């Protein structure tokens, strides 16, 4: 399986005869891990940290435009 539709990022897949798998879609299926392993790993925290840092960066950059917007 590859990312033919052009969406790259974290994905959840279902293995043909197994559990759900979590992977970062960069056309490298060998980097997938089971959902349980991902949830219990530090990778989950790393992804959350990077997401939060990017959100903060964007909010600071566009704070004037989102000042009147409803909080998320």
Residue pairs with C-beta under 8 A, 6 or more apart in sequence:
1 13
1 29
2 27
2 29
3 11
3 25
3 26
3 27
7 25
8 25
8 26
9 24
9 25
10 22
10 23
10 24
10 25
10 47
11 22
11 23
11 24
11 25
12 20
12 21
12 22
12 35
13 20
13 21
13 22
13 23
13 32
14 20
14 21
15 21
18 34
19 34
19 35
19 36
20 34
20 35
21 32
21 33
21 34
21 35
22 32
22 33
22 34
22 35
22 38
23 29
23 31
23 32
23 33
24 31
33 41
33 43
38 44
59 66
